[in-house]
Amino acid sequence: MQQYKLPVTCPSCNSGLNVTQLTCPSCSTQVSGVFSLPALVRLPQEEQEFILQFFLTSGSLKEMASQLGISYPTVRNRLDDLIAKLKTIIPQE
């Protein structure tokens, strides 16, 4: 079975998409409304995988560098760039 990537931007105007309906696979109950996509879902797949790797290595940049085959400073820079990007996506209180 082919899995499709969840679209996060409009193919016509490139604006961010919202979820408008959720369906329970067990009982078919449907919930309608306008729901924002979570911040992490709005990131490109590569950045989502980087965050997952960060989590799975317990935040060890040294371990990430080893597993990804790149230098520690490169991992640090990617993390800093991702943090800056997330700060623009997540509303600050």
PyMOL Python script that loads the backbone (N, CA, C, O; Angstrom):
from pymol import cmd

cmd.read_pdbstr("""\
ATOM      1  N   MET A   1       0.840  -1.171   0.000  1.00  0.00           N
ATOM      2  CA  MET A   1       0.000   0.000   0.000  1.00  0.00           C
ATOM      3  C   MET A   1       0.893   1.245   0.000  1.00  0.00           C
ATOM      4  O   MET A   1       1.813   1.355   0.811  1.00  0.00           O
ATOM      5  N   GLN A   2       0.619   2.170  -0.904  1.00  0.00           N
ATOM      6  CA  GLN A   2       1.399   3.387  -1.009  1.00  0.00           C
ATOM      7  C   GLN A   2       0.958   4.391   0.045  1.00  0.00           C
ATOM      8  O   GLN A   2      -0.236   4.624   0.228  1.00  0.00           O
ATOM      9  N   GLN A   3       1.926   4.984   0.737  1.00  0.00           N
ATOM     10  CA  GLN A   3       1.617   6.022   1.701  1.00  0.00           C
ATOM     11  C   GLN A   3       1.883   7.374   1.065  1.00  0.00           C
ATOM     12  O   GLN A   3       2.922   7.584   0.438  1.00  0.00           O
ATOM     13  N   TYR A   4       0.945   8.281   1.229  1.00  0.00           N
ATOM     14  CA  TYR A   4       1.088   9.623   0.692  1.00  0.00           C
ATOM     15  C   TYR A   4       1.549  10.555   1.797  1.00  0.00           C
ATOM     16  O   TYR A   4       1.140  10.414   2.949  1.00  0.00           O
ATOM     17  N   LYS A   5       2.400  11.504   1.446  1.00  0.00           N
ATOM     18  CA  LYS A   5       2.878  12.498   2.389  1.00  0.00           C
ATOM     19  C   LYS A   5       1.749  13.488   2.665  1.00  0.00           C
ATOM     20  O   LYS A   5       1.054  13.922   1.746  1.00  0.00           O
ATOM     21  N   LEU A   6       1.577  13.835   3.918  1.00  0.00           N
ATOM     22  CA  LEU A   6       0.554  14.799   4.313  1.00  0.00           C
ATOM     23  C   LEU A   6       0.918  16.162   3.729  1.00  0.00           C
ATOM     24  O   LEU A   6       1.986  16.692   4.033  1.00  0.00           O
ATOM     25  N   PRO A   7       0.053  16.736   2.899  1.00  0.00           N
ATOM     26  CA  PRO A   7       0.352  18.067   2.363  1.00  0.00           C
ATOM     27  C   PRO A   7       0.210  19.108   3.468  1.00  0.00           C
ATOM     28  O   PRO A   7      -0.731  19.053   4.260  1.00  0.00           O
ATOM     29  N   VAL A   8       1.136  20.050   3.521  1.00  0.00           N
ATOM     30  CA  VAL A   8       1.070  21.093   4.538  1.00  0.00           C
ATOM     31  C   VAL A   8       0.917  22.480   3.929  1.00  0.00           C
ATOM     32  O   VAL A   8       0.642  23.449   4.637  1.00  0.00           O
ATOM     33  N   THR A   9       1.096  22.572   2.606  1.00  0.00           N
ATOM     34  CA  THR A   9       0.905  23.851   1.918  1.00  0.00           C
ATOM     35  C   THR A   9      -0.024  23.663   0.730  1.00  0.00           C
ATOM     36  O   THR A   9      -0.098  22.585   0.140  1.00  0.00           O
ATOM     37  N   CYS A  10      -0.728  24.731   0.393  1.00  0.00           N
ATOM     38  CA  CYS A  10      -1.664  24.718  -0.729  1.00  0.00           C
ATOM     39  C   CYS A  10      -0.897  24.574  -2.044  1.00  0.00           C
ATOM     40  O   CYS A  10       0.050  25.321  -2.286  1.00  0.00           O
ATOM     41  N   PRO A  11      -1.290  23.629  -2.892  1.00  0.00           N
ATOM     42  CA  PRO A  11      -0.590  23.469  -4.163  1.00  0.00           C
ATOM     43  C   PRO A  11      -0.837  24.632  -5.124  1.00  0.00           C
ATOM     44  O   PRO A  11      -0.112  24.790  -6.106  1.00  0.00           O
ATOM     45  N   SER A  12      -1.845  25.435  -4.846  1.00  0.00           N
ATOM     46  CA  SER A  12      -2.168  26.555  -5.725  1.00  0.00           C
ATOM     47  C   SER A  12      -1.432  27.840  -5.335  1.00  0.00           C
ATOM     48  O   SER A  12      -0.812  28.485  -6.181  1.00  0.00           O
ATOM     49  N   CYS A  13      -1.504  28.214  -4.042  1.00  0.00           N
ATOM     50  CA  CYS A  13      -0.932  29.503  -3.621  1.00  0.00           C
ATOM     51  C   CYS A  13       0.200  29.373  -2.605  1.00  0.00           C
ATOM     52  O   CYS A  13       0.804  30.376  -2.226  1.00  0.00           O
ATOM     53  N   ASN A  14       0.497  28.146  -2.156  1.00  0.00           N
ATOM     54  CA  ASN A  14       1.586  27.852  -1.218  1.00  0.00           C
ATOM     55  C   ASN A  14       1.316  28.343   0.211  1.00  0.00           C
ATOM     56  O   ASN A  14       2.243  28.388   1.020  1.00  0.00           O
ATOM     57  N   SER A  15       0.083  28.707   0.539  1.00  0.00           N
ATOM     58  CA  SER A  15      -0.279  29.069   1.911  1.00  0.00           C
ATOM     59  C   SER A  15      -0.369  27.798   2.751  1.00  0.00           C
ATOM     60  O   SER A  15      -0.554  26.705   2.217  1.00  0.00           O
ATOM     61  N   GLY A  16      -0.237  27.949   4.065  1.00  0.00           N
ATOM     62  CA  GLY A  16      -0.359  26.806   4.956  1.00  0.00           C
ATOM     63  C   GLY A  16      -1.770  26.247   4.968  1.00  0.00           C
ATOM     64  O   GLY A  16      -2.742  27.001   4.909  1.00  0.00           O
ATOM     65  N   LEU A  17      -1.886  24.927   5.045  1.00  0.00           N
ATOM     66  CA  LEU A  17      -3.190  24.269   5.093  1.00  0.00           C
ATOM     67  C   LEU A  17      -3.613  24.042   6.536  1.00  0.00           C
ATOM     68  O   LEU A  17      -2.769  23.971   7.429  1.00  0.00           O
ATOM     69  N   ASN A  18      -4.918  23.930   6.768  1.00  0.00           N
ATOM     70  CA  ASN A  18      -5.497  23.556   8.053  1.00  0.00           C
ATOM     71  C   ASN A  18      -6.244  22.243   7.876  1.00  0.00           C
ATOM     72  O   ASN A  18      -6.700  21.920   6.779  1.00  0.00           O
ATOM     73  N   VAL A  19      -6.364  21.501   8.949  1.00  0.00           N
ATOM     74  CA  VAL A  19      -7.166  20.283   8.953  1.00  0.00           C
ATOM     75  C   VAL A  19      -8.605  20.698   9.221  1.00  0.00           C
ATOM     76  O   VAL A  19      -8.860  21.507  10.113  1.00  0.00           O
ATOM     77  N   THR A  20      -9.548  20.154   8.459  1.00  0.00           N
ATOM     78  CA  THR A  20     -10.949  20.532   8.666  1.00  0.00           C
ATOM     79  C   THR A  20     -11.824  19.362   9.100  1.00  0.00           C
ATOM     80  O   THR A  20     -12.969  19.569   9.502  1.00  0.00           O
ATOM     81  N   GLN A  21     -11.307  18.138   9.026  1.00  0.00           N
ATOM     82  CA  GLN A  21     -12.121  17.004   9.444  1.00  0.00           C
ATOM     83  C   GLN A  21     -11.221  15.879   9.933  1.00  0.00           C
ATOM     84  O   GLN A  21     -10.179  15.595   9.342  1.00  0.00           O
ATOM     85  N   LEU A  22     -11.641  15.249  11.019  1.00  0.00           N
ATOM     86  CA  LEU A  22     -10.968  14.073  11.565  1.00  0.00           C
ATOM     87  C   LEU A  22     -11.991  12.949  11.636  1.00  0.00           C
ATOM     88  O   LEU A  22     -13.157  13.175  11.962  1.00  0.00           O
ATOM     89  N   THR A  23     -11.543  11.730  11.326  1.00  0.00           N
ATOM     90  CA  THR A  23     -12.445  10.582  11.319  1.00  0.00           C
ATOM     91  C   THR A  23     -11.840   9.450  12.136  1.00  0.00           C
ATOM     92  O   THR A  23     -10.664   9.122  11.984  1.00  0.00           O
ATOM     93  N   CYS A  24     -12.648   8.861  12.997  1.00  0.00           N
ATOM     94  CA  CYS A  24     -12.214   7.708  13.784  1.00  0.00           C
ATOM     95  C   CYS A  24     -12.251   6.465  12.895  1.00  0.00           C
ATOM     96  O   CYS A  24     -13.299   6.161  12.326  1.00  0.00           O
ATOM     97  N   PRO A  25     -11.141   5.741  12.760  1.00  0.00           N
ATOM     98  CA  PRO A  25     -11.142   4.556  11.909  1.00  0.00           C
ATOM     99  C   PRO A  25     -11.944   3.391  12.501  1.00  0.00           C
ATOM    100  O   PRO A  25     -12.324   2.471  11.776  1.00  0.00           O
ATOM    101  N   SER A  26     -12.200   3.427  13.809  1.00  0.00           N
ATOM    102  CA  SER A  26     -12.936   2.332  14.441  1.00  0.00           C
ATOM    103  C   SER A  26     -14.448   2.457  14.285  1.00  0.00           C
ATOM    104  O   SER A  26     -15.126   1.489  13.939  1.00  0.00           O
ATOM    105  N   CYS A  27     -14.971   3.651  14.541  1.00  0.00           N
ATOM    106  CA  CYS A  27     -16.434   3.801  14.544  1.00  0.00           C
ATOM    107  C   CYS A  27     -16.952   4.810  13.519  1.00  0.00           C
ATOM    108  O   CYS A  27     -18.158   5.038  13.426  1.00  0.00           O
ATOM    109  N   SER A  28     -16.057   5.405  12.762  1.00  0.00           N
ATOM    110  CA  SER A  28     -16.402   6.379  11.712  1.00  0.00           C
ATOM    111  C   SER A  28     -16.962   7.698  12.222  1.00  0.00           C
ATOM    112  O   SER A  28     -17.508   8.478  11.443  1.00  0.00           O
ATOM    113  N   THR A  29     -16.833   7.962  13.538  1.00  0.00           N
ATOM    114  CA  THR A  29     -17.230   9.269  14.054  1.00  0.00           C
ATOM    115  C   THR A  29     -16.371  10.332  13.379  1.00  0.00           C
ATOM    116  O   THR A  29     -15.163  10.159  13.217  1.00  0.00           O
ATOM    117  N   GLN A  30     -17.013  11.439  12.985  1.00  0.00           N
ATOM    118  CA  GLN A  30     -16.292  12.526  12.333  1.00  0.00           C
ATOM    119  C   GLN A  30     -16.390  13.796  13.170  1.00  0.00           C
ATOM    120  O   GLN A  30     -17.441  14.113  13.727  1.00  0.00           O
ATOM    121  N   VAL A  31     -15.279  14.512  13.246  1.00  0.00           N
ATOM    122  CA  VAL A  31     -15.220  15.784  13.939  1.00  0.00           C
ATOM    123  C   VAL A  31     -14.804  16.822  12.906  1.00  0.00           C
ATOM    124  O   VAL A  31     -13.783  16.669  12.235  1.00  0.00           O
ATOM    125  N   SER A  32     -15.604  17.883  12.782  1.00  0.00           N
ATOM    126  CA  SER A  32     -15.303  18.927  11.808  1.00  0.00           C
ATOM    127  C   SER A  32     -14.968  20.229  12.513  1.00  0.00           C
ATOM    128  O   SER A  32     -15.462  20.493  13.609  1.00  0.00           O
ATOM    129  N   GLY A  33     -14.141  21.031  11.895  1.00  0.00           N
ATOM    130  CA  GLY A  33     -13.742  22.328  12.426  1.00  0.00           C
ATOM    131  C   GLY A  33     -12.534  22.798  11.633  1.00  0.00           C
ATOM    132  O   GLY A  33     -12.232  22.263  10.566  1.00  0.00           O
ATOM    133  N   VAL A  34     -11.859  23.785  12.151  1.00  0.00           N
ATOM    134  CA  VAL A  34     -10.628  24.255  11.522  1.00  0.00           C
ATOM    135  C   VAL A  34      -9.522  24.113  12.557  1.00  0.00           C
ATOM    136  O   VAL A  34      -9.491  24.828  13.559  1.00  0.00           O
ATOM    137  N   PHE A  35      -8.618  23.179  12.296  1.00  0.00           N
ATOM    138  CA  PHE A  35      -7.548  22.861  13.227  1.00  0.00           C
ATOM    139  C   PHE A  35      -6.205  23.118  12.552  1.00  0.00           C
ATOM    140  O   PHE A  35      -5.989  22.715  11.409  1.00  0.00           O
ATOM    141  N   SER A  36      -5.312  23.785  13.261  1.00  0.00           N
ATOM    142  CA  SER A  36      -3.970  24.023  12.728  1.00  0.00           C
ATOM    143  C   SER A  36      -3.152  22.740  12.800  1.00  0.00           C
ATOM    144  O   SER A  36      -3.323  21.921  13.703  1.00  0.00           O
ATOM    145  N   LEU A  37      -2.269  22.587  11.836  1.00  0.00           N
ATOM    146  CA  LEU A  37      -1.340  21.469  11.892  1.00  0.00           C
ATOM    147  C   LEU A  37      -0.293  21.753  12.965  1.00  0.00           C
ATOM    148  O   LEU A  37       0.130  22.898  13.120  1.00  0.00           O
ATOM    149  N   PRO A  38       0.129  20.734  13.705  1.00  0.00           N
ATOM    150  CA  PRO A  38       1.185  20.951  14.697  1.00  0.00           C
ATOM    151  C   PRO A  38       2.457  21.486  14.029  1.00  0.00           C
ATOM    152  O   PRO A  38       2.735  21.187  12.867  1.00  0.00           O
ATOM    153  N   ALA A  39       3.213  22.271  14.773  1.00  0.00           N
ATOM    154  CA  ALA A  39       4.419  22.919  14.226  1.00  0.00           C
ATOM    155  C   ALA A  39       5.382  21.907  13.608  1.00  0.00           C
ATOM    156  O   ALA A  39       5.920  22.151  12.528  1.00  0.00           O
ATOM    157  N   LEU A  40       5.606  20.787  14.271  1.00  0.00           N
ATOM    158  CA  LEU A  40       6.576  19.808  13.755  1.00  0.00           C
ATOM    159  C   LEU A  40       6.114  19.183  12.447  1.00  0.00           C
ATOM    160  O   LEU A  40       6.940  18.832  11.604  1.00  0.00           O
ATOM    161  N   VAL A  41       4.814  19.042  12.268  1.00  0.00           N
ATOM    162  CA  VAL A  41       4.276  18.470  11.033  1.00  0.00           C
ATOM    163  C   VAL A  41       4.498  19.427   9.862  1.00  0.00           C
ATOM    164  O   VAL A  41       4.629  18.992   8.718  1.00  0.00           O
ATOM    165  N   ARG A  42       4.539  20.706  10.143  1.00  0.00           N
ATOM    166  CA  ARG A  42       4.718  21.704   9.091  1.00  0.00           C
ATOM    167  C   ARG A  42       6.153  21.782   8.579  1.00  0.00           C
ATOM    168  O   ARG A  42       6.417  22.444   7.575  1.00  0.00           O
ATOM    169  N   LEU A  43       7.073  21.117   9.257  1.00  0.00           N
ATOM    170  CA  LEU A  43       8.466  21.106   8.813  1.00  0.00           C
ATOM    171  C   LEU A  43       8.659  20.094   7.683  1.00  0.00           C
ATOM    172  O   LEU A  43       7.919  19.114   7.593  1.00  0.00           O
ATOM    173  N   PRO A  44       9.648  20.330   6.823  1.00  0.00           N
ATOM    174  CA  PRO A  44       9.961  19.330   5.791  1.00  0.00           C
ATOM    175  C   PRO A  44      10.373  17.999   6.428  1.00  0.00           C
ATOM    176  O   PRO A  44      10.852  17.963   7.561  1.00  0.00           O
ATOM    177  N   GLN A  45      10.181  16.918   5.689  1.00  0.00           N
ATOM    178  CA  GLN A  45      10.468  15.570   6.181  1.00  0.00           C
ATOM    179  C   GLN A  45      11.891  15.448   6.737  1.00  0.00           C
ATOM    180  O   GLN A  45      12.099  14.827   7.780  1.00  0.00           O
ATOM    181  N   GLU A  46      12.855  16.031   6.051  1.00  0.00           N
ATOM    182  CA  GLU A  46      14.259  15.939   6.483  1.00  0.00           C
ATOM    183  C   GLU A  46      14.452  16.563   7.872  1.00  0.00           C
ATOM    184  O   GLU A  46      15.192  16.029   8.698  1.00  0.00           O
ATOM    185  N   GLU A  47      13.793  17.679   8.121  1.00  0.00           N
ATOM    186  CA  GLU A  47      13.909  18.328   9.423  1.00  0.00           C
ATOM    187  C   GLU A  47      13.167  17.544  10.502  1.00  0.00           C
ATOM    188  O   GLU A  47      13.612  17.503  11.649  1.00  0.00           O
ATOM    189  N   GLN A  48      12.046  16.925  10.152  1.00  0.00           N
ATOM    190  CA  GLN A  48      11.341  16.068  11.107  1.00  0.00           C
ATOM    191  C   GLN A  48      12.228  14.892  11.508  1.00  0.00           C
ATOM    192  O   GLN A  48      12.284  14.523  12.681  1.00  0.00           O
ATOM    193  N   GLU A  49      12.917  14.307  10.536  1.00  0.00           N
ATOM    194  CA  GLU A  49      13.803  13.181  10.814  1.00  0.00           C
ATOM    195  C   GLU A  49      14.983  13.611  11.681  1.00  0.00           C
ATOM    196  O   GLU A  49      15.430  12.851  12.540  1.00  0.00           O
ATOM    197  N   PHE A  50      15.490  14.822  11.463  1.00  0.00           N
ATOM    198  CA  PHE A  50      16.584  15.353  12.284  1.00  0.00           C
ATOM    199  C   PHE A  50      16.131  15.465  13.740  1.00  0.00           C
ATOM    200  O   PHE A  50      16.862  15.075  14.650  1.00  0.00           O
ATOM    201  N   ILE A  51      14.933  15.995  13.958  1.00  0.00           N
ATOM    202  CA  ILE A  51      14.400  16.128  15.317  1.00  0.00           C
ATOM    203  C   ILE A  51      14.215  14.756  15.959  1.00  0.00           C
ATOM    204  O   ILE A  51      14.535  14.572  17.133  1.00  0.00           O
ATOM    205  N   LEU A  52      13.706  13.803  15.203  1.00  0.00           N
ATOM    206  CA  LEU A  52      13.539  12.443  15.721  1.00  0.00           C
ATOM    207  C   LEU A  52      14.891  11.846  16.111  1.00  0.00           C
ATOM    208  O   LEU A  52      15.020  11.218  17.162  1.00  0.00           O
ATOM    209  N   GLN A  53      15.892  12.047  15.262  1.00  0.00           N
ATOM    210  CA  GLN A  53      17.245  11.550  15.561  1.00  0.00           C
ATOM    211  C   GLN A  53      17.780  12.210  16.830  1.00  0.00           C
ATOM    212  O   GLN A  53      18.403  11.550  17.661  1.00  0.00           O
ATOM    213  N   PHE A  54      17.536  13.513  16.979  1.00  0.00           N
ATOM    214  CA  PHE A  54      17.960  14.250  18.173  1.00  0.00           C
ATOM    215  C   PHE A  54      17.328  13.620  19.417  1.00  0.00           C
ATOM    216  O   PHE A  54      17.998  13.408  20.428  1.00  0.00           O
ATOM    217  N   PHE A  55      16.051  13.332  19.329  1.00  0.00           N
ATOM    218  CA  PHE A  55      15.328  12.721  20.440  1.00  0.00           C
ATOM    219  C   PHE A  55      15.876  11.322  20.744  1.00  0.00           C
ATOM    220  O   PHE A  55      16.122  10.983  21.902  1.00  0.00           O
ATOM    221  N   LEU A  56      16.065  10.515  19.696  1.00  0.00           N
ATOM    222  CA  LEU A  56      16.513   9.131  19.892  1.00  0.00           C
ATOM    223  C   LEU A  56      17.946   9.026  20.408  1.00  0.00           C
ATOM    224  O   LEU A  56      18.328   8.001  20.971  1.00  0.00           O
ATOM    225  N   THR A  57      18.736  10.075  20.219  1.00  0.00           N
ATOM    226  CA  THR A  57      20.100  10.076  20.756  1.00  0.00           C
ATOM    227  C   THR A  57      20.156  10.834  22.079  1.00  0.00           C
ATOM    228  O   THR A  57      21.234  11.207  22.541  1.00  0.00           O
ATOM    229  N   SER A  58      19.000  11.058  22.682  1.00  0.00           N
ATOM    230  CA  SER A  58      18.884  11.784  23.954  1.00  0.00           C
ATOM    231  C   SER A  58      19.540  13.152  23.897  1.00  0.00           C
ATOM    232  O   SER A  58      20.089  13.631  24.889  1.00  0.00           O
ATOM    233  N   GLY A  59      19.479  13.779  22.725  1.00  0.00           N
ATOM    234  CA  GLY A  59      20.032  15.120  22.580  1.00  0.00           C
ATOM    235  C   GLY A  59      21.545  15.170  22.460  1.00  0.00           C
ATOM    236  O   GLY A  59      22.138  16.241  22.582  1.00  0.00           O
ATOM    237  N   SER A  60      22.178  14.033  22.223  1.00  0.00           N
ATOM    238  CA  SER A  60      23.633  13.994  22.090  1.00  0.00           C
ATOM    239  C   SER A  60      24.036  14.391  20.674  1.00  0.00           C
ATOM    240  O   SER A  60      23.888  13.612  19.733  1.00  0.00           O
ATOM    241  N   LEU A  61      24.546  15.613  20.534  1.00  0.00           N
ATOM    242  CA  LEU A  61      24.984  16.075  19.218  1.00  0.00           C
ATOM    243  C   LEU A  61      26.188  15.278  18.734  1.00  0.00           C
ATOM    244  O   LEU A  61      26.352  15.058  17.534  1.00  0.00           O
ATOM    245  N   LYS A  62      27.020  14.850  19.658  1.00  0.00           N
ATOM    246  CA  LYS A  62      28.186  14.030  19.310  1.00  0.00           C
ATOM    247  C   LYS A  62      27.728  12.701  18.700  1.00  0.00           C
ATOM    248  O   LYS A  62      28.267  12.257  17.685  1.00  0.00           O
ATOM    249  N   GLU A  63      26.739  12.078  19.322  1.00  0.00           N
ATOM    250  CA  GLU A  63      26.200  10.813  18.812  1.00  0.00           C
ATOM    251  C   GLU A  63      25.512  11.026  17.463  1.00  0.00           C
ATOM    252  O   GLU A  63      25.638  10.196  16.563  1.00  0.00           O
ATOM    253  N   MET A  64      24.787  12.135  17.323  1.00  0.00           N
ATOM    254  CA  MET A  64      24.129  12.434  16.045  1.00  0.00           C
ATOM    255  C   MET A  64      25.158  12.602  14.939  1.00  0.00           C
ATOM    256  O   MET A  64      24.988  12.079  13.837  1.00  0.00           O
ATOM    257  N   ALA A  65      26.224  13.332  15.237  1.00  0.00           N
ATOM    258  CA  ALA A  65      27.272  13.544  14.234  1.00  0.00           C
ATOM    259  C   ALA A  65      27.848  12.209  13.790  1.00  0.00           C
ATOM    260  O   ALA A  65      28.091  11.995  12.602  1.00  0.00           O
ATOM    261  N   SER A  66      28.063  11.322  14.733  1.00  0.00           N
ATOM    262  CA  SER A  66      28.604  10.000  14.418  1.00  0.00           C
ATOM    263  C   SER A  66      27.628   9.205  13.554  1.00  0.00           C
ATOM    264  O   SER A  66      28.028   8.614  12.552  1.00  0.00           O
ATOM    265  N   GLN A  67      26.360   9.188  13.935  1.00  0.00           N
ATOM    266  CA  GLN A  67      25.361   8.418  13.192  1.00  0.00           C
ATOM    267  C   GLN A  67      25.085   8.994  11.806  1.00  0.00           C
ATOM    268  O   GLN A  67      24.846   8.249  10.856  1.00  0.00           O
ATOM    269  N   LEU A  68      25.118  10.321  11.694  1.00  0.00           N
ATOM    270  CA  LEU A  68      24.830  10.962  10.414  1.00  0.00           C
ATOM    271  C   LEU A  68      26.059  11.089   9.524  1.00  0.00           C
ATOM    272  O   LEU A  68      25.947  11.412   8.342  1.00  0.00           O
ATOM    273  N   GLY A  69      27.230  10.834  10.096  1.00  0.00           N
ATOM    274  CA  GLY A  69      28.461  10.919   9.319  1.00  0.00           C
ATOM    275  C   GLY A  69      28.840  12.346   8.950  1.00  0.00           C
ATOM    276  O   GLY A  69      29.430  12.586   7.896  1.00  0.00           O
ATOM    277  N   ILE A  70      28.498  13.294   9.824  1.00  0.00           N
ATOM    278  CA  ILE A  70      28.858  14.693   9.599  1.00  0.00           C
ATOM    279  C   ILE A  70      29.532  15.226  10.856  1.00  0.00           C
ATOM    280  O   ILE A  70      29.520  14.572  11.899  1.00  0.00           O
ATOM    281  N   SER A  71      30.115  16.405  10.755  1.00  0.00           N
ATOM    282  CA  SER A  71      30.857  16.952  11.888  1.00  0.00           C
ATOM    283  C   SER A  71      29.922  17.480  12.972  1.00  0.00           C
ATOM    284  O   SER A  71      28.767  17.814  12.711  1.00  0.00           O
ATOM    285  N   TYR A  72      30.443  17.547  14.180  1.00  0.00           N
ATOM    286  CA  TYR A  72      29.702  18.094  15.311  1.00  0.00           C
ATOM    287  C   TYR A  72      29.247  19.528  15.015  1.00  0.00           C
ATOM    288  O   TYR A  72      28.079  19.847  15.237  1.00  0.00           O
ATOM    289  N   PRO A  73      30.157  20.425  14.507  1.00  0.00           N
ATOM    290  CA  PRO A  73      29.707  21.791  14.211  1.00  0.00           C
ATOM    291  C   PRO A  73      28.574  21.837  13.179  1.00  0.00           C
ATOM    292  O   PRO A  73      27.707  22.707  13.263  1.00  0.00           O
ATOM    293  N   THR A  74      28.567  20.929  12.225  1.00  0.00           N
ATOM    294  CA  THR A  74      27.491  20.888  11.239  1.00  0.00           C
ATOM    295  C   THR A  74      26.169  20.529  11.907  1.00  0.00           C
ATOM    296  O   THR A  74      25.136  21.135  11.622  1.00  0.00           O
ATOM    297  N   VAL A  75      26.207  19.540  12.798  1.00  0.00           N
ATOM    298  CA  VAL A  75      24.998  19.153  13.536  1.00  0.00           C
ATOM    299  C   VAL A  75      24.525  20.326  14.386  1.00  0.00           C
ATOM    300  O   VAL A  75      23.332  20.628  14.422  1.00  0.00           O
ATOM    301  N   ARG A  76      25.454  20.985  15.070  1.00  0.00           N
ATOM    302  CA  ARG A  76      25.111  22.136  15.916  1.00  0.00           C
ATOM    303  C   ARG A  76      24.462  23.239  15.087  1.00  0.00           C
ATOM    304  O   ARG A  76      23.460  23.821  15.502  1.00  0.00           O
ATOM    305  N   ASN A  77      25.028  23.530  13.917  1.00  0.00           N
ATOM    306  CA  ASN A  77      24.476  24.573  13.044  1.00  0.00           C
ATOM    307  C   ASN A  77      23.077  24.200  12.545  1.00  0.00           C
ATOM    308  O   ASN A  77      22.184  25.045  12.500  1.00  0.00           O
ATOM    309  N   ARG A  78      22.894  22.928  12.171  1.00  0.00           N
ATOM    310  CA  ARG A  78      21.565  22.484  11.717  1.00  0.00           C
ATOM    311  C   ARG A  78      20.547  22.619  12.841  1.00  0.00           C
ATOM    312  O   ARG A  78      19.410  23.033  12.610  1.00  0.00           O
ATOM    313  N   LEU A  79      20.955  22.269  14.056  1.00  0.00           N
ATOM    314  CA  LEU A  79      20.057  22.387  15.200  1.00  0.00           C
ATOM    315  C   LEU A  79      19.718  23.849  15.468  1.00  0.00           C
ATOM    316  O   LEU A  79      18.555  24.178  15.704  1.00  0.00           O
ATOM    317  N   ASP A  80      20.714  24.728  15.436  1.00  0.00           N
ATOM    318  CA  ASP A  80      20.467  26.155  15.650  1.00  0.00           C
ATOM    319  C   ASP A  80      19.529  26.717  14.584  1.00  0.00           C
ATOM    320  O   ASP A  80      18.632  27.500  14.894  1.00  0.00           O
ATOM    321  N   ASP A  81      19.738  26.315  13.323  1.00  0.00           N
ATOM    322  CA  ASP A  81      18.863  26.772  12.235  1.00  0.00           C
ATOM    323  C   ASP A  81      17.430  26.286  12.444  1.00  0.00           C
ATOM    324  O   ASP A  81      16.472  27.022  12.208  1.00  0.00           O
ATOM    325  N   LEU A  82      17.299  25.046  12.887  1.00  0.00           N
ATOM    326  CA  LEU A  82      15.973  24.469  13.120  1.00  0.00           C
ATOM    327  C   LEU A  82      15.270  25.153  14.287  1.00  0.00           C
ATOM    328  O   LEU A  82      14.065  25.397  14.229  1.00  0.00           O
ATOM    329  N   ILE A  83      16.009  25.463  15.338  1.00  0.00           N
ATOM    330  CA  ILE A  83      15.434  26.179  16.480  1.00  0.00           C
ATOM    331  C   ILE A  83      14.927  27.551  16.030  1.00  0.00           C
ATOM    332  O   ILE A  83      13.823  27.956  16.393  1.00  0.00           O
ATOM    333  N   ALA A  84      15.727  28.258  15.247  1.00  0.00           N
ATOM    334  CA  ALA A  84      15.319  29.572  14.742  1.00  0.00           C
ATOM    335  C   ALA A  84      14.070  29.455  13.881  1.00  0.00           C
ATOM    336  O   ALA A  84      13.169  30.290  13.974  1.00  0.00           O
ATOM    337  N   LYS A  85      14.012  28.429  13.049  1.00  0.00           N
ATOM    338  CA  LYS A  85      12.850  28.224  12.183  1.00  0.00           C
ATOM    339  C   LYS A  85      11.596  27.940  13.015  1.00  0.00           C
ATOM    340  O   LYS A  85      10.529  28.495  12.750  1.00  0.00           O
ATOM    341  N   LEU A  86      11.732  27.077  14.015  1.00  0.00           N
ATOM    342  CA  LEU A  86      10.584  26.739  14.868  1.00  0.00           C
ATOM    343  C   LEU A  86      10.084  27.957  15.629  1.00  0.00           C
ATOM    344  O   LEU A  86       8.884  28.082  15.877  1.00  0.00           O
ATOM    345  N   LYS A  87      10.986  28.853  16.001  1.00  0.00           N
ATOM    346  CA  LYS A  87      10.561  30.060  16.710  1.00  0.00           C
ATOM    347  C   LYS A  87       9.678  30.949  15.839  1.00  0.00           C
ATOM    348  O   LYS A  87       8.871  31.718  16.360  1.00  0.00           O
ATOM    349  N   THR A  88       9.825  30.851  14.518  1.00  0.00           N
ATOM    350  CA  THR A  88       8.964  31.631  13.631  1.00  0.00           C
ATOM    351  C   THR A  88       7.618  30.938  13.410  1.00  0.00           C
ATOM    352  O   THR A  88       6.635  31.587  13.051  1.00  0.00           O
ATOM    353  N   ILE A  89       7.573  29.619  13.626  1.00  0.00           N
ATOM    354  CA  ILE A  89       6.350  28.849  13.416  1.00  0.00           C
ATOM    355  C   ILE A  89       5.482  28.830  14.682  1.00  0.00           C
ATOM    356  O   ILE A  89       4.261  28.967  14.604  1.00  0.00           O
ATOM    357  N   ILE A  90       6.117  28.662  15.835  1.00  0.00           N
ATOM    358  CA  ILE A  90       5.396  28.531  17.104  1.00  0.00           C
ATOM    359  C   ILE A  90       5.147  29.918  17.676  1.00  0.00           C
ATOM    360  O   ILE A  90       6.089  30.693  17.844  1.00  0.00           O
ATOM    361  N   PRO A  91       3.903  30.242  17.976  1.00  0.00           N
ATOM    362  CA  PRO A  91       3.626  31.553  18.583  1.00  0.00           C
ATOM    363  C   PRO A  91       4.307  31.674  19.945  1.00  0.00           C
ATOM    364  O   PRO A  91       4.199  30.783  20.787  1.00  0.00           O
ATOM    365  N   GLN A  92       5.000  32.777  20.146  1.00  0.00           N
ATOM    366  CA  GLN A  92       5.671  33.017  21.425  1.00  0.00           C
ATOM    367  C   GLN A  92       4.701  33.692  22.399  1.00  0.00           C
ATOM    368  O   GLN A  92       3.931  34.574  22.021  1.00  0.00           O
ATOM    369  N   GLU A  93       4.756  33.266  23.636  1.00  0.00           N
ATOM    370  CA  GLU A  93       3.864  33.845  24.669  1.00  0.00           C
ATOM    371  C   GLU A  93       4.513  35.029  25.314  1.00  0.00           C
ATOM    372  O   GLU A  93       3.926  35.648  26.201  1.00  0.00           O
TER     373      GLU A  93
END
""", "prot")
cmd.dss("prot")
cmd.show_as("cartoon", "prot")
cmd.util.cbc("prot")
cmd.orient("prot")
